[in-house]
Amino acid sequence: MDTDVGARAGQTVTVWVDEGGNYIQAPPTGTDNAIGAISAALAFLMLGTVGCGLLLLGIHWLLATSHRSQWQREWQSPGHIPRWPVS
């Protein structure tokens, strides 16, 4: 079994075992758990932000396509002047 760097002979070492008596790694500390939770929260926030941004870009693209096709229909209608607001 490996110990921490700098352990000397005769020093007390904590050993973690499971129900079957097998050696296992030490459970994560509170700091490890906090770092994992904060990382997960930030990743969730970033993915949500990117998802909302992509949704808005998609809506903008659909509206722009709709407006362009509407303008094209007005330009192609015979004898009809497009009715666009001047202001």
MMTF fields as JSON, N, C-alpha, C and O atoms, coordinates in Angstrom:
{
  "mmtfVersion": "1.0.0",
  "mmtfProducer": "UNKNOWN",
  "numBonds": 347,
  "numAtoms": 348,
  "numGroups": 87,
  "numChains": 1,
  "numModels": 1,
  "chainsPerModel": [1],
  "groupsPerChain": [87],
  "chainIdList": ["A"],
  "bondAtomList": [4, 2, 8, 6, 12, 10, 16, 14, 20, 18, 24, 22, 28, 26, 32, 30, 36, 34, 40, 38, 44, 42, 48, 46, 52, 50, 56, 54, 60, 58, 64, 62, 68, 66, 72, 70, 76, 74, 80, 78, 84, 82, 88, 86, 92, 90, 96, 94, 100, 98, 104, 102, 108, 106, 112, 110, 116, 114, 120, 118, 124, 122, 128, 126, 132, 130, 136, 134, 140, 138, 144, 142, 148, 146, 152, 150, 156, 154, 160, 158, 164, 162, 168, 166, 172, 170, 176, 174, 180, 178, 184, 182, 188, 186, 192, 190, 196, 194, 200, 198, 204, 202, 208, 206, 212, 210, 216, 214, 220, 218, 224, 222, 228, 226, 232, 230, 236, 234, 240, 238, 244, 242, 248, 246, 252, 250, 256, 254, 260, 258, 264, 262, 268, 266, 272, 270, 276, 274, 280, 278, 284, 282, 288, 286, 292, 290, 296, 294, 300, 298, 304, 302, 308, 306, 312, 310, 316, 314, 320, 318, 324, 322, 328, 326, 332, 330, 336, 334, 340, 338, 344, 342],
  "bondOrderList": [1, 1, 1, 1, 1, 1, 1, 1, 1, 1, 1, 1, 1, 1, 1, 1, 1, 1, 1, 1, 1, 1, 1, 1, 1, 1, 1, 1, 1, 1, 1, 1, 1, 1, 1, 1, 1, 1, 1, 1, 1, 1, 1, 1, 1, 1, 1, 1, 1, 1, 1, 1, 1, 1, 1, 1, 1, 1, 1, 1, 1, 1, 1, 1, 1, 1, 1, 1, 1, 1, 1, 1, 1, 1, 1, 1, 1, 1, 1, 1, 1, 1, 1, 1, 1, 1],
  "groupList": [{"groupName": "MET", "atomNameList": ["N", "CA", "C", "O"], "elementList": ["N", "C", "C", "O"], "formalChargeList": [0, 0, 0, 0], "bondAtomList": [1, 0, 2, 1, 3, 2], "bondOrderList": [1, 1, 2], "singleLetterCode": "M", "chemCompType": "L-PEPTIDE LINKING"}, {"groupName": "ASP", "atomNameList": ["N", "CA", "C", "O"], "elementList": ["N", "C", "C", "O"], "formalChargeList": [0, 0, 0, 0], "bondAtomList": [1, 0, 2, 1, 3, 2], "bondOrderList": [1, 1, 2], "singleLetterCode": "D", "chemCompType": "L-PEPTIDE LINKING"}, {"groupName": "THR", "atomNameList": ["N", "CA", "C", "O"], "elementList": ["N", "C", "C", "O"], "formalChargeList": [0, 0, 0, 0], "bondAtomList": [1, 0, 2, 1, 3, 2], "bondOrderList": [1, 1, 2], "singleLetterCode": "T", "chemCompType": "L-PEPTIDE LINKING"}, {"groupName": "VAL", "atomNameList": ["N", "CA", "C", "O"], "elementList": ["N", "C", "C", "O"], "formalChargeList": [0, 0, 0, 0], "bondAtomList": [1, 0, 2, 1, 3, 2], "bondOrderList": [1, 1, 2], "singleLetterCode": "V", "chemCompType": "L-PEPTIDE LINKING"}, {"groupName": "GLY", "atomNameList": ["N", "CA", "C", "O"], "elementList": ["N", "C", "C", "O"], "formalChargeList": [0, 0, 0, 0], "bondAtomList": [1, 0, 2, 1, 3, 2], "bondOrderList": [1, 1, 2], "singleLetterCode": "G", "chemCompType": "PEPTIDE LINKING"}, {"groupName": "ALA", "atomNameList": ["N", "CA", "C", "O"], "elementList": ["N", "C", "C", "O"], "formalChargeList": [0, 0, 0, 0], "bondAtomList": [1, 0, 2, 1, 3, 2], "bondOrderList": [1, 1, 2], "singleLetterCode": "A", "chemCompType": "L-PEPTIDE LINKING"}, {"groupName": "ARG", "atomNameList": ["N", "CA", "C", "O"], "elementList": ["N", "C", "C", "O"], "formalChargeList": [0, 0, 0, 0], "bondAtomList": [1, 0, 2, 1, 3, 2], "bondOrderList": [1, 1, 2], "singleLetterCode": "R", "chemCompType": "L-PEPTIDE LINKING"}, {"groupName": "GLN", "atomNameList": ["N", "CA", "C", "O"], "elementList": ["N", "C", "C", "O"], "formalChargeList": [0, 0, 0, 0], "bondAtomList": [1, 0, 2, 1, 3, 2], "bondOrderList": [1, 1, 2], "singleLetterCode": "Q", "chemCompType": "L-PEPTIDE LINKING"}, {"groupName": "TRP", "atomNameList": ["N", "CA", "C", "O"], "elementList": ["N", "C", "C", "O"], "formalChargeList": [0, 0, 0, 0], "bondAtomList": [1, 0, 2, 1, 3, 2], "bondOrderList": [1, 1, 2], "singleLetterCode": "W", "chemCompType": "L-PEPTIDE LINKING"}, {"groupName": "GLU", "atomNameList": ["N", "CA", "C", "O"], "elementList": ["N", "C", "C", "O"], "formalChargeList": [0, 0, 0, 0], "bondAtomList": [1, 0, 2, 1, 3, 2], "bondOrderList": [1, 1, 2], "singleLetterCode": "E", "chemCompType": "L-PEPTIDE LINKING"}, {"groupName": "ASN", "atomNameList": ["N", "CA", "C", "O"], "elementList": ["N", "C", "C", "O"], "formalChargeList": [0, 0, 0, 0], "bondAtomList": [1, 0, 2, 1, 3, 2], "bondOrderList": [1, 1, 2], "singleLetterCode": "N", "chemCompType": "L-PEPTIDE LINKING"}, {"groupName": "TYR", "atomNameList": ["N", "CA", "C", "O"], "elementList": ["N", "C", "C", "O"], "formalChargeList": [0, 0, 0, 0], "bondAtomList": [1, 0, 2, 1, 3, 2], "bondOrderList": [1, 1, 2], "singleLetterCode": "Y", "chemCompType": "L-PEPTIDE LINKING"}, {"groupName": "ILE", "atomNameList": ["N", "CA", "C", "O"], "elementList": ["N", "C", "C", "O"], "formalChargeList": [0, 0, 0, 0], "bondAtomList": [1, 0, 2, 1, 3, 2], "bondOrderList": [1, 1, 2], "singleLetterCode": "I", "chemCompType": "L-PEPTIDE LINKING"}, {"groupName": "PRO", "atomNameList": ["N", "CA", "C", "O"], "elementList": ["N", "C", "C", "O"], "formalChargeList": [0, 0, 0, 0], "bondAtomList": [1, 0, 2, 1, 3, 2], "bondOrderList": [1, 1, 2], "singleLetterCode": "P", "chemCompType": "L-PEPTIDE LINKING"}, {"groupName": "SER", "atomNameList": ["N", "CA", "C", "O"], "elementList": ["N", "C", "C", "O"], "formalChargeList": [0, 0, 0, 0], "bondAtomList": [1, 0, 2, 1, 3, 2], "bondOrderList": [1, 1, 2], "singleLetterCode": "S", "chemCompType": "L-PEPTIDE LINKING"}, {"groupName": "LEU", "atomNameList": ["N", "CA", "C", "O"], "elementList": ["N", "C", "C", "O"], "formalChargeList": [0, 0, 0, 0], "bondAtomList": [1, 0, 2, 1, 3, 2], "bondOrderList": [1, 1, 2], "singleLetterCode": "L", "chemCompType": "L-PEPTIDE LINKING"}, {"groupName": "PHE", "atomNameList": ["N", "CA", "C", "O"], "elementList": ["N", "C", "C", "O"], "formalChargeList": [0, 0, 0, 0], "bondAtomList": [1, 0, 2, 1, 3, 2], "bondOrderList": [1, 1, 2], "singleLetterCode": "F", "chemCompType": "L-PEPTIDE LINKING"}, {"groupName": "CYS", "atomNameList": ["N", "CA", "C", "O"], "elementList": ["N", "C", "C", "O"], "formalChargeList": [0, 0, 0, 0], "bondAtomList": [1, 0, 2, 1, 3, 2], "bondOrderList": [1, 1, 2], "singleLetterCode": "C", "chemCompType": "L-PEPTIDE LINKING"}, {"groupName": "HIS", "atomNameList": ["N", "CA", "C", "O"], "elementList": ["N", "C", "C", "O"], "formalChargeList": [0, 0, 0, 0], "bondAtomList": [1, 0, 2, 1, 3, 2], "bondOrderList": [1, 1, 2], "singleLetterCode": "H", "chemCompType": "L-PEPTIDE LINKING"}],
  "groupTypeList": [0, 1, 2, 1, 3, 4, 5, 6, 5, 4, 7, 2, 3, 2, 3, 8, 3, 1, 9, 4, 4, 10, 11, 12, 7, 5, 13, 13, 2, 4, 2, 1, 10, 5, 12, 4, 5, 12, 14, 5, 5, 15, 5, 16, 15, 0, 15, 4, 2, 3, 4, 17, 4, 15, 15, 15, 15, 4, 12, 18, 8, 15, 15, 5, 2, 14, 18, 6, 14, 7, 8, 7, 6, 9, 8, 7, 14, 13, 4, 18, 12, 13, 6, 8, 13, 3, 14],
  "groupIdList": [1, 2, 3, 4, 5, 6, 7, 8, 9, 10, 11, 12, 13, 14, 15, 16, 17, 18, 19, 20, 21, 22, 23, 24, 25, 26, 27, 28, 29, 30, 31, 32, 33, 34, 35, 36, 37, 38, 39, 40, 41, 42, 43, 44, 45, 46, 47, 48, 49, 50, 51, 52, 53, 54, 55, 56, 57, 58, 59, 60, 61, 62, 63, 64, 65, 66, 67, 68, 69, 70, 71, 72, 73, 74, 75, 76, 77, 78, 79, 80, 81, 82, 83, 84, 85, 86, 87],
  "secStructList": [7, 7, 7, 7, 6, 6, 7, 7, 6, 6, 7, 7, 7, 7, 7, 3, 3, 7, 6, 6, 1, 7, 3, 3, 7, 7, 7, 7, 7, 2, 2, 2, 2, 2, 2, 2, 2, 2, 2, 2, 2, 2, 2, 2, 2, 2, 2, 2, 2, 2, 2, 2, 2, 2, 2, 2, 2, 2, 2, 2, 2, 2, 2, 2, 2, 2, 2, 2, 2, 2, 2, 2, 2, 2, 2, 2, 1, 6, 6, 7, 7, 7, 7, 7, 7, 7, 7],
  "xCoordList": [0.848, 0.0, 0.882, 1.854, 0.545, 1.319, 0.848, -0.327, 1.765, 1.453, 1.832, 2.393, 1.523, 1.878, 3.39, 4.129, 3.829, 5.253, 5.721, 5.058, 6.85, 7.416, 6.994, 7.37, 6.223, 5.833, 7.057, 7.861, 7.178, 8.328, 7.869, 6.689, 8.796, 8.499, 7.997, 8.587, 6.924, 6.367, 5.31, 4.662, 5.126, 4.131, 2.742, 2.589, 1.727, 0.346, -0.18, -0.033, -0.795, -1.339, -2.802, -3.127, -3.685, -5.103, -5.322, -4.872, -6.015, -6.289, -7.798, -8.504, -8.295, -9.729, -9.992, -9.306, -11.003, -11.401, -12.904, -13.644, -13.351, -14.783, -15.362, -14.674, -16.644, -17.309, -16.644, -16.696, -16.025, -15.372, -13.945, -13.286, -13.459, -12.091, -11.058, -9.86, -11.479, -10.558, -10.14, -10.935, -8.873, -8.379, -9.051, -9.21, -9.442, -10.039, -9.38, -8.696, -9.592, -9.069, -9.887, -11.043, -9.269, -9.964, -11.126, -11.006, -12.253, -13.384, -13.022, -12.123, -13.722, -13.408, -13.667, -14.569, -12.862, -13.01, -14.115, -14.642, -14.462, -15.471, -15.047, -15.876, -13.751, -13.244, -13.386, -13.78, -13.067, -13.226, -14.686, -14.984, -15.589, -17.021, -17.478, -18.266, -16.988, -17.373, -16.873, -17.596, -15.638, -15.085, -15.886, -16.175, -16.247, -17.053, -18.426, -18.911, -19.06, -20.384, -20.328, -21.189, -19.326, -19.188, -18.896, -19.434, -18.051, -17.744, -18.99, -19.222, -19.786, -21.021, -21.996, -22.636, -22.118, -23.025, -22.574, -23.399, -21.272, -20.774, -20.949, -21.28, -20.728, -20.929, -22.393, -22.698, -23.297, -24.726, -25.105, -25.882, -24.56, -24.829, -24.309, -24.99, -23.108, -22.53, -23.344, -23.626, -23.718, -24.516, -25.879, -26.377, -26.48, -27.758, -27.624, -28.48, -26.554, -26.322, -26.089, -26.639, -25.278, -25.013, -26.296, -26.574, -27.068, -28.327, -29.303, -29.931, -29.439, -30.338, -29.832, -30.622, -28.525, -27.961, -28.232, -28.596, -28.053, -28.328, -29.807, -30.162, -30.668, -32.106, -32.452, -33.215, -31.891, -32.153, -31.603, -32.243, -30.423, -29.877, -30.769, -30.977, -31.292, -32.19, -33.471, -33.937, -34.048, -35.263, -34.975, -35.774, -33.825, -33.442, -33.288, -33.73, -32.66, -32.468, -33.813, -34.013, -34.735, -36.054, -36.822, -37.455, -36.772, -37.471, -36.846, -37.56, -35.53, -34.857, -35.206, -35.43, -35.256, -35.634, -37.06, -37.352, -37.944, -39.339, -39.459, -40.198, -38.735, -38.796, -38.229, -38.782, -37.111, -36.529, -37.495, -37.629, -38.156, -39.086, -40.298, -40.826, -40.739, -41.847, -41.439, -42.211, -40.254, -39.782, -39.653, -40.002, -39.155, -39.001, -40.357, -40.48, -41.372, -42.712, -43.247, -43.865, -43.018, -43.514, -42.804, -43.442, -41.489, -40.764, -41.206, -41.207, -41.577, -41.923, -43.386, -43.76, -44.224, -45.632, -45.761, -45.25, -46.447, -46.506, -47.348, -48.444, -46.796, -47.507, -47.762, -48.679, -46.974, -47.195, -45.931, -44.832, -46.101, -44.971, -44.909, -45.927, -43.736, -43.63, -44.089, -43.801, -44.78, -45.292, -44.396, -44.734, -43.292, -42.37, -42.498, -42.63, -42.464, -42.513, -41.264, -40.165, -41.428, -40.325, -39.546, -38.33, -40.229, -39.567, -38.796, -38.188],
  "yCoordList": [-1.186, 0.0, 1.233, 1.308, 2.205, 3.441, 4.43, 4.458, 5.226, 6.281, 7.618, 7.69, 8.674, 10.013, 10.175, 9.464, 11.113, 11.406, 11.941, 12.782, 11.456, 11.935, 11.128, 11.483, 10.047, 9.212, 8.423, 7.953, 8.292, 7.593, 6.298, 6.125, 5.419, 4.158, 4.447, 5.264, 3.796, 3.985, 5.072, 5.233, 5.809, 6.881, 6.275, 5.252, 6.899, 6.445, 6.802, 7.935, 5.819, 6.008, 5.577, 4.51, 6.409, 6.067, 5.177, 5.491, 4.066, 3.113, 2.994, 2.781, 3.13, 3.011, 1.639, 1.198, 0.964, -0.358, -0.367, 0.371, -1.218, -1.354, -2.438, -2.963, -2.777, -3.778, -5.146, -5.927, -5.431, -6.72, -6.758, -7.795, -5.653, -5.6, -5.263, -5.357, -4.878, -4.501, -3.053, -2.206, -2.773, -1.397, -0.55, -0.997, 0.654, 1.594, 2.952, 3.199, 3.818, 5.182, 5.949, 5.623, 6.964, 7.821, 8.516, 8.886, 8.703, 9.406, 10.862, 11.41, 11.486, 12.884, 13.789, 13.549, 14.81, 15.767, 16.758, 16.778, 17.574, 18.604, 19.601, 20.083, 19.91, 20.832, 20.229, 20.917, 18.946, 18.269, 18.298, 18.555, 18.034, 18.058, 19.462, 19.62, 20.484, 21.86, 22.264, 22.904, 21.893, 22.227, 21.526, 22.123, 20.265, 19.545, 20.175, 20.283, 20.596, 21.21, 22.553, 22.855, 23.356, 24.668, 24.49, 25.223, 23.527, 23.266, 22.831, 23.275, 21.966, 21.511, 22.666, 22.777, 23.529, 24.67, 25.636, 26.133, 25.906, 26.804, 26.198, 26.908, 24.894, 24.238, 24.307, 24.56, 24.084, 24.175, 25.589, 25.771, 26.584, 27.986, 28.321, 28.991, 27.858, 28.136, 27.457, 28.066, 26.2, 25.499, 26.157, 26.251, 26.612, 27.317, 28.615, 28.95, 29.344, 30.613, 30.384, 31.101, 29.39, 29.083, 28.605, 28.983, 27.783, 27.299, 28.423, 28.45, 29.353, 30.495, 31.384, 31.878, 31.585, 32.378, 31.758, 32.455, 30.437, 29.76, 29.816, 29.95, 29.716, 29.831, 31.218, 31.335, 32.259, 33.621, 33.833, 34.485, 33.288, 33.404, 32.681, 33.175, 31.526, 30.798, 31.564, 31.608, 32.172, 32.972, 34.172, 34.507, 34.83, 35.986, 35.57, 36.285, 34.414, 33.945, 33.645, 33.995, 33.004, 32.707, 33.982, 34.068, 34.968, 36.229, 36.966, 37.517, 36.973, 37.647, 36.959, 37.634, 35.634, 34.902, 35.224, 35.408, 35.291, 35.624, 37.028, 37.246, 37.972, 39.356, 39.455, 40.149, 38.752, 38.798, 38.214, 38.76, 37.126, 36.538, 37.446, 37.532, 38.119, 39.06, 40.235, 40.651, 40.762, 41.862, 41.402, 42.142, 40.19, 39.671, 39.539, 39.869, 39.066, 38.952, 40.323, 40.476, 41.33, 42.67, 43.257, 43.926, 43.024, 43.539, 42.854, 43.477, 41.6, 40.852, 40.986, 40.561, 41.562, 41.705, 42.803, 43.907, 42.508, 43.463, 44.69, 44.587, 45.847, 47.103, 47.484, 48.252, 46.964, 47.238, 47.855, 47.326, 48.963, 49.615, 49.092, 49.064, 48.684, 48.169, 49.194, 50.383, 48.758, 49.637, 49.566, 48.917, 50.207, 50.213, 51.542, 52.576, 51.545, 52.819, 53.628, 53.078, 54.943, 55.83, 56.205, 56.392, 56.31, 56.792, 55.757, 56.027],
  "zCoordList": [0.0, 0.0, 0.0, 0.752, -0.847, -0.936, 0.122, 0.485, 0.601, 1.568, 0.975, -0.118, 1.7, 1.239, 1.194, 1.875, 0.391, 0.294, 1.643, 2.249, 2.101, 3.36, 4.568, 5.685, 4.398, 5.533, 6.003, 5.198, 7.331, 7.901, 8.563, 8.871, 8.77, 9.45, 10.856, 11.564, 11.272, 12.593, 12.661, 13.695, 11.604, 11.569, 11.402, 10.734, 12.005, 11.878, 10.489, 10.031, 9.824, 8.48, 8.513, 9.034, 7.956, 7.863, 6.658, 5.556, 6.864, 5.791, 5.648, 6.634, 4.418, 4.135, 3.549, 2.627, 4.102, 3.594, 3.373, 4.023, 2.439, 2.2, 3.095, 3.971, 2.869, 3.713, 3.628, 4.578, 2.501, 2.307, 2.823, 2.737, 3.355, 3.855, 2.8, 3.068, 1.623, 0.544, 0.701, 1.107, 0.374, 0.437, -0.633, -1.769, -0.285, -1.241, -1.061, -0.068, -2.023, -1.919, -0.894, -0.623, -0.34, 0.631, -0.066, -1.234, 0.628, 0.009, -0.256, 0.382, -1.198, -1.513, -0.299, 0.504, -0.202, 0.897, 0.58, -0.533, 1.552, 1.342, 0.277, -0.494, 0.235, -0.785, -2.173, -3.114, -2.304, -3.603, -4.045, -5.212, -3.11, -3.436, -3.827, -4.759, -3.119, -3.438, -4.817, -5.58, -5.138, -6.459, -7.553, -8.59, -7.327, -8.31, -8.5, -9.626, -7.393, -7.482, -8.194, -9.02, -7.882, -8.531, -10.016, -10.846, -10.353, -11.766, -12.532, -13.657, -11.919, -12.576, -12.753, -13.798, -11.746, -11.848, -12.94, -13.706, -13.015, -14.062, -15.45, -16.4, -15.573, -16.868, -17.28, -18.446, -16.337, -16.625, -17.05, -17.987, -16.366, -16.709, -18.098, -18.874, -18.412, -19.737, -20.839, -21.871, -20.621, -21.635, -21.823, -22.945, -20.729, -20.832, -21.603, -22.422, -21.341, -22.038, -23.528, -24.365, -23.855, -25.264, -25.947, -27.085, -25.259, -25.829, -26.109, -27.167, -25.169, -25.381, -26.515, -27.32, -26.578, -27.667, -29.024, -29.971, -29.12, -30.393, -30.744, -31.915, -29.746, -29.989, -30.541, -31.5, -29.935, -30.422, -31.831, -32.656, -32.107, -33.468, -34.476, -35.584, -34.102, -34.998, -35.27, -36.408, -34.236, -34.417, -35.3, -36.175, -35.074, -35.895, -37.358, -38.257, -37.595, -38.961, -39.628, -40.791, -38.909, -39.477, -39.806, -40.859, -38.92, -39.192, -40.378, -41.215, -40.448, -41.57, -42.883, -43.888, -42.895, -44.108, -44.513, -45.694, -43.534, -43.818, -44.402, -45.362, -43.822, -44.329, -45.736, -46.589, -45.977, -47.323, -48.361, -49.457, -48.026, -49.002, -49.206, -50.315, -48.156, -48.302, -49.194, -50.058, -48.994, -49.838, -51.287, -52.207, -51.494, -52.853, -53.537, -54.717, -52.826, -53.411, -53.786, -54.84, -52.934, -53.259, -54.468, -55.282, -54.613, -55.765, -57.052, -58.113, -56.972, -58.168, -58.563, -59.656, -57.712, -58.089, -59.146, -58.954, -60.273, -61.396, -61.045, -60.494, -61.385, -61.219, -59.776, -59.485, -58.892, -57.476, -56.881, -57.043, -56.202, -55.547, -54.103, -53.411, -53.657, -52.291, -51.257, -51.396, -50.254, -49.208, -47.991, -47.001, -48.057, -46.927, -46.213, -46.867, -44.893, -44.188, -44.446, -44.517, -44.588, -44.899, -43.631, -43.681, -42.528, -41.316, -40.626, -39.59]
}
